[in-house]
């Protein structure tokens, strides 16, 4: 009993600390700030841009995450350890370094300048750059989650499918992918949440131009920098609410990942 009580107490203290911080933010803002956050044309645009770019990023991330997760889970190849490390690298990148790396690539290197100038595909200080920046920082979460999901699927199921006449792709499509789907969805949700809350790299790579590249995270920075702390906190509480919904979804999905056959 003492052991369990001690561990529960530690958990309760940490949870209480998080709740106290959130409640403090909620009680600091006033009704006017909330109404402004909900009715401001600029903030609504930033919210819409945050949502659709995050969904676009998640879609692109999953296009890479599913085949890459399966590859890293099932196949053995030279430099596999290095590939695993490079996949995880954006997760531990300092945020400002990620934005600076993209900015230097597209504004200083021959390949980046060719893409920006000759092909006319502009990313620097453009809405498309938001998706690219979010993808660079957040896609690793989807890839890693997909690999873990495929690792949890017993390979014998695929082998049985092969003996019953399935091709290798058929075994993947009909057996492994459905069994790993919940884990992949959880990774996609985490990717969306990470992309939705991204700030530092975006500020460097695409800036925060009102009505063009401003997203909710940079709205908080802009409002706080001019002294509108109540409005900045109102937007922050909105982002916290979205994050809570996303994380709750992840845990609900993870609770269903254990499939018994």
C-alpha positions in Angstrom: 0.0 0.0 0.0 2.8 2.5 0.9 4.6 1.7 -2.4 1.5 2.3 -4.5 0.5 5.4 -2.5 4.0 6.9 -3.0 3.9 6.4 -6.8 0.3 7.7 -7.1 1.3 10.8 -5.1 4.2 11.5 -7.5 1.9 11.1 -10.4 -0.7 13.4 -8.8 1.9 16.1 -8.1 3.0 16.2 -11.7 -0.6 16.3 -13.1 -1.5 19.0 -10.6 1.4 21.1 -11.7 0.3 20.9 -15.3 -3.3 21.7 -14.4 -2.3 24.6 -12.2 -0.4 26.2 -15.1 -3.3 25.8 -17.5 -5.9 27.0 -15.0 -3.7 30.1 -14.3 -3.7 30.9 -18.0 -7.5 30.4 -18.2 -8.2 32.8 -15.3 -5.7 35.4 -16.5 -7.5 36.1 -19.8 -10.7 38.1 -19.9 -13.9 37.9 -22.0 -12.8 40.6 -24.4 -9.6 38.7 -25.2 -11.6 35.5 -25.9 -14.1 37.3 -28.1 -11.2 38.9 -30.0 -9.5 35.6 -30.5 -12.7 34.0 -31.8 -13.8 36.9 -34.1 -10.6 38.4 -35.4 -10.2 37.9 -39.1 -6.4 37.6 -38.8 -6.6 35.0 -36.0 -9.3 33.0 -37.9 -7.0 33.0 -40.9 -4.0 31.9 -38.8 -6.2 29.1 -37.3 -7.3 27.9 -40.7 -3.8 28.0 -42.1 -2.6 26.1 -39.0 -5.2 23.4 -39.5 -4.9 22.8 -43.2 -1.1 22.9 -43.3 -1.0 20.4 -40.4 -3.4 18.1 -42.2 -1.3 18.4 -45.5 1.8 17.7 -43.5 0.3 14.6 -41.9 -0.9 13.3 -45.2 2.6 13.7 -46.7 4.2 12.2 -43.6 2.1 9.1 -43.7 2.9 8.6 -47.4 6.5 8.2 -46.3 5.9 6.7 -42.9 4.0 3.6 -44.0 6.6 2.2 -46.5 9.5 3.5 -44.5 8.2 2.1 -41.2 7.6 -1.3 -42.9 11.1 -1.2 -44.5 12.8 -0.5 -41.2 10.8 -3.1 -39.4 11.0 -6.0 -41.9 14.2 -5.6 -44.0 17.9 -5.8 -43.2 20.2 -3.7 -45.3 23.6 -2.0 -45.1 23.7 1.2 -43.0 20.3 0.3 -41.4 21.5 1.7 -38.1 22.6 5.0 -39.8 19.2 5.3 -41.5 17.4 4.8 -38.2 19.5 7.5 -36.7 18.8 9.9 -39.6 15.1 9.2 -39.3 15.1 10.2 -35.7 17.5 13.2 -36.1 14.7 15.8 -36.8 13.1 14.9 -33.5 16.2 16.0 -31.5 17.1 18.9 -33.8 17.1 22.3 -32.0 14.0 24.0 -33.5 15.9 27.0 -34.7 18.5 24.9 -36.4 15.8 23.1 -38.4 14.5 26.4 -39.7 17.9 27.8 -40.4 18.9 24.6 -42.2 16.0 24.9 -44.6 16.5 28.7 -45.1 20.2 28.2 -46.0 19.4 25.3 -48.3 16.8 27.2 -50.3 18.4 30.6 -50.3 22.1 29.7 -50.6 22.8 26.3 -52.2 22.7 25.7 -56.0 20.0 23.0 -55.7 17.8 25.2 -53.5 18.2 28.2 -55.7 17.4 26.1 -58.8 14.1 24.9 -57.1 13.2 28.4 -56.0 14.2 30.4 -59.1 14.4 28.1 -62.1 11.5 25.8 -61.2 9.5 28.6 -59.6 8.6 26.4 -56.6 8.9 29.0 -53.8 9.1 27.9 -50.2 11.0 30.7 -48.4 8.4 33.1 -46.8 5.6 31.3 -48.6 2.6 29.2 -47.3 4.1 26.1 -49.1 7.1 26.6 -46.9 5.0 26.0 -43.8 4.1 22.5 -45.0 7.7 21.7 -45.9 9.0 23.0 -42.5 6.3 21.1 -40.6 7.1 17.9 -42.6 10.8 18.2 -42.0 10.3 18.5 -38.2 7.3 16.2 -37.6 7.4 13.4 -40.1 9.9 11.4 -38.0 7.1 10.9 -35.4 4.9 9.2 -38.0 7.8 7.1 -39.3 8.9 5.9 -35.9 5.4 5.1 -34.8 4.8 3.2 -38.0 7.9 1.1 -37.5 6.9 0.3 -33.9 3.4 -0.7 -35.1 4.8 -3.1 -37.7 7.3 -4.4 -35.1 4.3 -5.4 -33.0 2.8 -7.4 -35.9 4.0 -11.0 -35.8 5.8 -11.9 -39.0 4.3 -15.4 -38.9 1.0 -13.9 -40.0 2.5 -12.7 -43.2 4.3 -16.0 -43.7 1.0 -17.8 -43.4 -0.5 -15.5 -46.0 2.3 -16.2 -48.3 1.8 -20.0 -48.0 -1.9 -19.4 -48.9 -1.0 -17.8 -52.2 -0.6 -14.1 -51.2 2.2 -12.1 -52.8 4.6 -10.1 -50.6 2.5 -7.0 -51.3 -0.7 -8.9 -50.6 0.7 -10.0 -47.3 1.6 -6.4 -46.4 -1.8 -5.0 -47.6 -4.1 -7.6 -46.3 -2.3 -8.6 -43.1 0.3 -6.3 -41.7 -1.1 -3.0 -42.6 -4.6 -3.6 -41.0 -3.0 -5.0 -37.9 -0.6 -2.0 -37.6 -3.2 0.6 -38.6 -4.1 1.8 -35.1 -0.4 2.5 -34.3 0.0 4.3 -37.7 -3.1 6.5 -36.9 -1.6 7.3 -33.5 1.6 8.4 -35.2 -0.3 10.5 -37.7 -2.2 12.2 -34.8 1.1 12.9 -33.0 2.5 14.3 -36.3 -0.5 16.6 -36.7 -0.2 17.9 -33.2 3.5 18.5 -33.6 3.0 20.3 -36.8 0.1 22.3 -35.4 2.2 23.7 -32.6 5.4 24.3 -34.5 6.9 27.8 -34.0 10.7 28.4 -34.1 11.5 26.8 -37.5 8.5 28.5 -39.1 9.5 32.0 -37.8 12.9 31.6 -39.4 11.9 29.9 -42.7 8.6 31.5 -43.6 8.3 34.4 -41.2 5.0 35.6 -39.8 3.4 37.8 -42.4 -0.2 38.6 -41.3 -2.7 37.1 -43.8 -0.1 35.0 -45.6 2.3 32.9 -43.4 1.0 33.6 -39.9 -0.1 30.5 -38.0 -1.5 30.3 -34.4 1.9 29.7 -32.8 3.4 32.8 -34.4 0.2 34.8 -33.6 1.0 34.2 -29.9 4.5 35.6 -30.5 3.2 38.6 -32.4 0.6 39.5 -29.9 2.9 39.0 -26.9 5.6 41.1 -28.6 3.3 44.1 -28.8 2.0 43.8 -25.3 -1.3 42.0 -25.9 -0.7 39.3 -23.3 -4.3 38.6 -22.7 -5.0 37.9 -26.4 -1.8 35.9 -26.7 -2.9 33.7 -23.8 -6.4 33.3 -25.3 -4.8 31.9 -28.5 -2.5 29.8 -26.4 -5.5 28.3 -24.5 -7.1 27.5 -27.8 -3.9 25.6 -28.9 -3.8 23.8 -25.6 -7.4 22.7 -26.1 -6.5 21.3 -29.6 -3.4 19.6 -28.1 -5.5 17.9 -25.4 -8.0 16.6 -28.0 -5.1 15.3 -30.2 -3.3 13.6 -27.3 -6.6 12.1 -26.0 -7.2 10.7 -29.4 -3.7 9.1 -29.5 -4.2 7.4 -26.1 -7.7 6.1 -27.2 -6.2 4.7 -30.4 -3.2 3.2 -28.5 -5.7 1.4 -26.2 -6.9 -0.6 -29.2 -3.6 -1.5 -30.8 -3.4 -4.9 -29.3 -5.3 -7.1 -31.7 -5.9 -10.7 -30.8 -6.4 -13.2 -33.5 
